[in-house]
Amino acid sequence: MNALRKLASVNPVPSDSIDQLAALLPPIPTINALPRRRGLPAPRRFVLVAVATAAVMAAPAFALRTQLAQTIHDFLASDAPSQAKTAIAAIVKDTAVPGRGTPDQVRLVVTTTGPDGGVQLYELEFANGDIGTAVVDTSNDPPQIGGGASWGPPRPLPPGQAIDVRGSGVDFPGKNAFYFDGIVNPQVASVDIAYPDGHNQSVATATGYMLGWIQPDTDGHYGDGELLARDAEGNQIGRFDICEFGRDLEFRPHNPTMPTDPTAACAIPPTPDHG
């Protein structure tokens, strides 16, 4: 994961600015651990953020751009999409209690267009050292993907892995696209989803992150597949098996001792902590 640029000082976030933005939100449920986070050594907190705003911003397909980290104060005063400001303000408000880490810097890392319109991935750095991500629907009112954020102690890529899925989820299983995000190493030139029927789907990557989605079929199933990372020469350097269990998806680092066919590899039951 690329290191964030540390700022010399962090301006406090005016409470009235947060309250004005967060007033647009319904009550925000907090979940202590996100089951679809695979292989993390410690629980990561998850906030579901439903963003309602009249502003609409369309993003061109796979238009990837990044920015330097901003303080929360500067981000809320920037020209970022209203949906993103509202989502980040809600996370700050939800974590602004004693004993919990509060995000103090934010950085846009991926902008792309999904099946529901524009979507952005933000990197969050918390005052206690936690690192997280937030997915924001920037095109729809009400949002079609809900949005969400999760965070926890920073963790680099496991040894030997080119990619790692860090977050995933869906608002309405079987109806909406299943979004996921993660990190990639510098050798990764592209990431694709390979489906059993032979077709591939590109995953957006930028600045050490990836953001992708899987759409359900007409019967509401997502199916099994592979998440493949390749270098600049087209060589496969990483693989995750994508396994469907009850219209939920589990992303597993591929074990070389397992069958190469994803359906066969996914025949093994989900891990015990998978919800």
C-alpha positions in Angstrom: 0.0 0.0 0.0 1.4 3.4 -0.9 2.2 5.5 2.1 0.1 8.6 2.7 1.7 12.0 2.6 1.7 13.2 6.2 0.4 16.8 6.7 2.1 19.1 9.1 -1.1 19.9 11.0 -4.6 18.7 11.0 -7.4 21.2 11.2 -10.3 20.3 13.5 -13.5 19.5 11.6 -16.2 22.0 12.6 -19.0 20.1 14.2 -21.6 22.2 12.5 -20.2 21.2 9.1 -20.4 17.5 9.9 -23.9 17.8 11.4 -25.2 19.7 8.3 -23.9 17.0 6.0 -24.8 14.1 8.3 -28.3 15.4 8.7 -29.0 14.1 5.3 -28.4 10.6 6.5 -30.7 8.0 8.3 -29.3 6.4 11.4 -26.0 4.7 10.6 -25.7 1.1 11.8 -22.2 0.0 13.0 -21.0 -3.6 12.7 -17.9 -4.5 14.7 -16.6 -6.9 12.1 -17.3 -7.1 8.4 -17.7 -10.9 7.6 -16.8 -10.5 4.0 -13.3 -9.1 4.9 -11.1 -12.1 4.3 -8.0 -13.1 6.2 -7.6 -10.0 8.4 -5.7 -10.5 11.6 -7.9 -8.2 13.7 -11.6 -7.2 13.4 -12.2 -4.2 11.1 -15.0 -1.9 11.8 -17.7 -1.3 9.1 -20.1 1.6 8.6 -22.9 1.4 6.1 -23.5 4.8 4.7 -26.7 5.6 2.7 -26.1 8.9 0.9 -29.0 11.0 -0.3 -28.3 14.1 -2.3 -29.6 15.8 -5.4 -26.2 16.4 -6.9 -25.2 14.1 -9.8 -21.7 13.6 -11.1 -21.0 11.2 -13.9 -17.6 9.5 -14.2 -16.2 8.3 -17.5 -15.5 4.6 -17.8 -12.3 3.6 -16.1 -11.2 7.3 -15.7 -8.7 6.8 -12.9 -7.3 9.7 -11.0 -5.8 10.3 -7.6 -5.0 13.2 -5.3 -2.8 13.9 -2.4 -4.3 13.2 1.1 -6.4 16.0 2.5 -7.5 16.8 6.0 -11.2 16.2 6.6 -11.7 20.0 6.9 -10.1 20.6 3.5 -11.9 17.7 1.9 -15.3 19.0 3.1 -14.5 22.4 1.6 -13.3 20.9 -1.7 -15.1 20.4 -5.0 -15.4 16.6 -4.3 -18.8 15.1 -5.1 -21.5 15.9 -2.6 -22.2 12.2 -2.1 -18.5 11.7 -1.1 -18.5 14.6 1.4 -21.7 13.3 3.0 -20.4 9.8 3.3 -17.1 10.9 4.8 -18.8 13.3 7.2 -21.0 10.4 8.4 -18.0 8.2 9.1 -16.4 11.1 11.1 -19.6 11.6 13.1 -20.0 7.9 13.8 -16.4 7.5 15.1 -16.3 10.8 17.0 -16.6 9.2 20.5 -13.9 8.6 23.1 -11.8 5.5 22.5 -12.4 5.2 18.8 -10.2 6.2 16.0 -11.5 9.1 13.8 -10.4 9.7 10.2 -8.3 12.8 9.9 -7.1 12.4 6.2 -8.8 11.3 3.1 -7.6 10.6 -0.5 -9.4 9.7 -3.7 -7.6 6.6 -5.1 -9.9 5.2 -7.9 -12.7 6.7 -10.0 -14.5 4.6 -12.5 -18.0 3.7 -13.9 -19.8 0.7 -12.7 -23.1 -0.8 -13.8 -24.9 1.7 -11.6 -23.0 4.8 -12.7 -20.0 6.6 -11.3 -18.3 5.1 -8.3 -15.2 6.2 -6.3 -12.9 4.6 -3.8 -11.4 6.7 -1.0 -8.6 5.9 1.3 -9.0 7.0 4.9 -6.3 7.5 7.4 -7.3 7.6 11.1 -5.8 9.5 14.0 -5.0 6.2 15.8 -3.1 4.8 12.7 -5.9 2.7 11.2 -6.2 2.7 7.5 -9.5 2.1 5.6 -11.5 2.6 2.4 -14.9 4.0 1.5 -16.9 3.2 -1.6 -19.2 6.0 -2.8 -21.9 6.1 -5.5 -21.5 9.5 -7.2 -24.2 9.2 -9.8 -27.5 8.3 -8.3 -30.1 9.8 -5.9 -30.9 7.6 -4.0 -27.6 5.7 -4.3 -27.8 2.3 -6.1 -24.9 0.7 -4.2 -25.5 2.2 -0.7 -21.8 2.7 -0.1 -19.8 1.7 2.9 -16.5 1.9 4.7 -14.3 -0.4 6.7 -11.0 0.2 8.5 -8.5 -1.4 10.9 -4.8 -1.6 11.6 -2.7 -1.2 8.5 -1.6 -4.5 6.9 0.7 -4.9 3.9 0.2 -7.5 1.2 0.8 -11.1 2.5 4.1 -12.5 1.3 3.9 -13.9 -2.2 0.5 -12.3 -3.0 0.2 -9.8 -5.8 -3.3 -8.7 -4.8 -5.6 -8.9 -1.8 -9.3 -8.3 -1.5 -10.0 -6.1 1.6 -13.7 -5.3 1.4 -16.8 -6.5 -0.3 -20.5 -6.3 0.0 -23.9 -5.8 -1.7 -27.1 -4.0 -0.6 -29.6 -6.4 -2.1 -28.1 -9.8 -2.8 -29.3 -11.2 -6.1 -30.5 -7.8 -7.3 -27.5 -5.4 -7.1 -23.9 -5.7 -8.3 -21.6 -7.1 -5.6 -18.7 -4.6 -5.2 -15.3 -5.3 -3.8 -12.0 -3.4 -3.3 -8.5 -4.3 -2.3 -4.8 -3.6 -2.8 -2.3 -4.5 -5.5 1.5 -4.5 -5.6 3.5 -2.3 -8.1 4.1 -5.3 -10.5 0.4 -5.6 -11.2 -0.5 -4.1 -14.6 -4.1 -5.3 -14.8 -6.7 -7.2 -12.9 -9.6 -9.1 -14.5 -12.5 -11.3 -13.4 -12.5 -14.5 -15.4 -15.9 -16.2 -15.7 -16.5 -20.0 -16.3 -18.1 -19.2 -19.7 -14.8 -17.7 -21.0 -15.5 -14.0 -20.8 -13.4 -11.6 -18.8 -14.3 -8.3 -17.1 -11.7 -5.6 -16.2 -11.2 -4.4 -12.7 -10.3 -0.7 -12.1 -6.8 -0.3 -10.6 -4.8 2.8 -9.6 -2.3 3.9 -6.9 -2.0 0.5 -5.4 -5.8 -0.1 -5.1 -8.4 -2.0 -7.1 -12.2 -1.6 -7.3 -14.5 -4.0 -9.1 -18.0 -5.6 -9.1 -19.8 -8.7 -10.2 -23.4 -8.5 -11.5 -26.0 -11.2 -10.8 -27.5 -13.3 -13.6 -31.2 -13.4 -14.4 -31.7 -15.9 -11.6 -30.0 -13.7 -9.0 -26.8 -15.7 -8.7 -23.3 -14.3 -9.0 -21.6 -17.6 -9.7 -18.0 -18.7 -9.2 -15.0 -17.3 -11.0 -11.4 -16.1 -10.8 -9.8 -12.8 -10.0 -6.5 -12.7 -12.0 -3.6 -10.3 -11.7 -1.1 -9.9 -14.6 2.1 -8.1 -15.0 3.0 -5.8 -17.9 4.0 -8.8 -20.1 0.7 -10.4 -19.5 2.0 -13.1 -17.1 -0.4 -14.2 -14.4 1.1 -13.2 -11.1 -1.8 -13.5 -8.7 -5.2 -15.3 -8.4 -8.2 -15.3 -6.0 -11.0 -17.8 -6.3 -14.4 -16.1 -6.3 -16.9 -18.5 -4.6 -20.7 -18.0 -4.3 -22.4 -19.3 -1.2 -26.1 -18.5 -0.9 -25.9 -15.4 -3.1 -23.0 -14.2 -1.0 -19.4 -14.1 -2.3 -16.2 -15.2 -0.7 -12.8 -14.1 -2.2 -10.1 -16.7 -1.4 -6.4 -16.5 -2.3 -5.9 -19.5 -4.6 -4.1 -22.4 -3.1 -1.8 -24.1 -5.7 -2.7 -27.5 -4.2 -6.4 -26.9 -5.0 -8.1 -27.6 -8.3 -7.5 -25.0 -11.0 -11.1 -25.0 -12.0 -12.9 -22.4 -9.8 -16.1 -24.4 -9.4 -14.1 -27.3 -8.1 -12.0 -25.1 -5.9 -15.2 -23.5 -4.5 -16.7 -26.9 -3.7 -15.0 -26.6 -0.3 -17.4 -25.0 2.3 -16.8 -21.3 3.2 -14.5 -20.4 6.0 -16.1 -20.5 9.5 -16.1 -16.7 10.0 -17.8 -16.1 6.7 -21.2 -14.6 7.3 
